[in-house]
Amino acid sequence: MKRRQLIGYAGAGLVTAVVTNLVDPVPVNAQSSGVSIQWLGHTCFLLTNGNVKILINPFTTLGCTAKYRPPKVASDLVLISSQLLDEGAIDKIPGNPKLVYQPGVYEFRGVKFQGITTDHDRKNGQQFGKNIAWKLNQGGINLLHLGGSAAPITLEQKILMGRPDVLFIPVGGSDKAYNAVEAKQAIGVLNPKLVIPTHYRTQAAENAKCDITPVDDFLTLMQGVNVRRSNNDSVLVNSKSLPENTEIQVLTYKF
């Protein structure tokens, strides 16, 4: 990604109704067939529907992400939750995708999305600053990626976030993201249909340089909730595949 492409498309505020159009939209019917979700490690995902590829939270390979492959994938739009190295590493992204890192309401090729500000720590943002949670509607599916949220969801944030079809939520803890207990509480607030856990310890971690816990700690706490385990790093989500009650989808990274 060239330096001249690093533009923060700022919205008009947290609760604005103004929509920033990044490019001309495509017809709505091109955005109604579901969305392919590929896990690229940590909190990084590639969302694909039709001709739109959205990359969320590319990272630098160190610490908890040391043995993941750098997420050098082609994309049309890149969203980052902060400029921390594990969720805002944009220097090696190929091509010239649009980059958005500010809160606000946007539309890109028919995909409507919103950046919602939350705290990135348990100290009112005084330690790691602010985090941007990304709410999207892609392929007719309501997606909410909480990035590195660490504070309880406020009433205002809950109203903005709505009830997601798919919730990407950190579960591994540390000073800058939800632990398993906090993630469970946030799930109770948002009542999503499908939960995809993120930000947890895997074999990618350098043992001495990673302070997050494995996903099984979260799954143990969520006993009674159905868990879908996939041997793949990708899943296709459409209206027919969504459960009526909350379920958890665990993807498998391809080392």
Buried (B, 14 or more C-beta within 10 A) or exposed (E): BEEEBEEEBBBEEBEEEEBBEBEEBBEEEBBBBBBBBBBBBBBBBBBBBBEBBBBBBBBBBEBBBBBBBBBEBEBBBBBBBBEBEBBBBBEEBEEEBBBBBBBBBBBBBBBBBBBBBBBBBBEEBEEBBBBBBBBBBBBBBBBBBBBBBBBBBEEEBBEBBBEBBBBBBBBBBBEBBBBBEBBBEBBEBBEBBBBBBBBBBBEBBEEEEBBBBBBEBBBEBBEEBEBBEEEEBBBEBBEEBBBEEBBBBBBEBEE
